[in-house]
Amino acid sequence: MERHKAGELNGRRLRLARLFRGLTQSELAREVAASPALLSQAETGTRGLGGDLVDALAYVLGFEPGFFFQRIEDEFREEECNFRRRRVTPERLVKRLVAQTTLFGMLVRHLQEALDMPTLSVPTLPSSASRED
């Protein structure tokens, strides 16, 4: 497994991966044999994590260890998501959706940078229809 120096971990990425998998800090802590307080400190950036714990987190969450050491370009916010009935939508589901949307945005950005996509070319055609039509 890839090793990283303690303290370099991006806590927002750890939180993003945890929410993407729909786990609480306590549930993830139980899976990797760590304390919820330690994971909380790692997510807020007040404490680094050792390589073995990063490897365990990566394994449980299904991400490469290097994922946790990169920055987040653009994190979606709850206000940017639309819910038909927000008042009855469970908070855990809202957080998971925001994490999924953020990761999808990261994927799209990566593909845009990695692939040479053709420029969008949509012809404009004159319309013979009137406004009433």
C-alpha positions in Angstrom: 0.0 0.0 0.0 1.1 3.6 -0.7 2.4 5.4 2.4 2.0 9.1 3.2 3.4 11.3 5.9 1.0 11.9 8.8 -0.7 15.3 8.7 -1.1 15.5 4.9 -4.5 13.9 4.9 -7.3 16.1 3.6 -10.0 15.7 6.1 -12.7 17.0 3.8 -11.9 14.2 1.4 -12.2 11.7 4.3 -15.6 13.1 5.2 -16.7 13.1 1.6 -15.8 9.4 1.2 -17.5 8.5 4.5 -20.7 10.3 3.5 -20.6 8.8 0.0 -20.7 5.4 1.6 -23.5 6.5 4.0 -21.5 5.9 7.2 -21.5 7.8 10.4 -18.1 8.5 12.1 -19.0 5.9 14.7 -19.8 3.3 12.1 -16.6 3.9 10.2 -14.5 4.0 13.4 -15.9 0.6 14.4 -14.9 -0.8 10.9 -11.3 0.4 11.2 -10.8 -0.1 14.9 -10.4 3.6 15.7 -12.2 6.0 17.9 -14.9 8.3 16.5 -13.0 11.2 18.1 -9.9 10.4 16.1 -11.9 10.4 12.9 -13.6 13.6 13.8 -10.2 15.3 14.4 -8.9 13.9 11.1 -12.0 15.2 9.2 -11.5 18.7 10.7 -7.8 18.7 10.0 -6.7 19.0 13.6 -5.0 15.6 13.6 -3.1 13.5 11.0 -3.4 9.8 10.6 -0.8 7.0 10.3 -0.4 5.0 7.1 -1.9 1.8 8.4 -5.1 3.7 9.4 -5.3 5.5 6.1 -4.9 2.1 4.4 -7.7 0.7 6.5 -10.0 3.7 5.7 -9.2 3.3 2.0 -10.1 -0.4 2.1 -13.3 0.1 4.0 -14.5 3.1 2.0 -13.4 1.7 -1.4 -11.1 4.5 -2.4 -7.4 4.5 -3.2 -5.3 5.8 -0.3 -4.0 8.7 -2.4 -7.6 10.0 -2.8 -7.4 11.3 0.8 -4.4 13.5 0.1 -5.7 15.6 -2.8 -7.7 18.8 -2.6 -11.3 19.3 -3.4 -11.9 21.6 -6.3 -15.6 22.3 -5.9 -17.7 20.9 -3.1 -21.5 20.9 -3.6 -23.7 22.4 -0.9 -27.1 21.3 0.2 -28.7 24.4 -1.2 -27.6 23.4 -4.7 -29.6 20.1 -4.5 -33.3 20.0 -5.1 -35.5 17.8 -2.9 -39.2 17.4 -3.5 -40.0 17.2 0.2 -36.9 18.5 2.0 -38.6 18.6 5.4 -39.2 14.9 5.4 -35.9 13.8 3.7 -33.6 12.2 6.3 -30.5 14.3 7.0 -28.3 11.3 6.4 -29.7 10.9 2.9 -29.2 14.6 2.2 -25.5 14.4 3.2 -25.0 11.3 1.1 -26.5 12.9 -1.9 -24.3 16.0 -1.5 -21.3 13.8 -1.3 -22.3 11.8 -4.4 -22.9 15.0 -6.3 -19.5 16.4 -5.3 -17.8 13.1 -6.4 -19.7 13.2 -9.7 -18.5 16.8 -10.3 -14.9 15.7 -9.6 -15.3 12.9 -12.1 -16.7 15.2 -14.8 -13.8 17.7 -14.2 -11.3 14.9 -14.4 -12.7 13.6 -17.7 -12.8 17.1 -19.2 -9.1 17.6 -18.3 -8.1 14.1 -19.4 -10.0 13.8 -22.7 -9.8 16.0 -25.7 -13.5 16.6 -26.2 -14.8 18.3 -29.4 -16.3 21.7 -29.0 -20.1 21.8 -28.8 -21.5 22.8 -32.2 -25.3 23.0 -32.4 -26.6 24.7 -35.5 -29.4 27.3 -35.2 -32.2 26.9 -37.5 -34.8 29.5 -38.4 -38.2 28.7 -37.1 -41.2 29.0 -39.3 -43.6 28.6 -36.4 -45.3 31.6 -34.8 -45.2 32.3 -31.1 -48.7 30.9 -30.7 -47.6 27.5 -32.2 
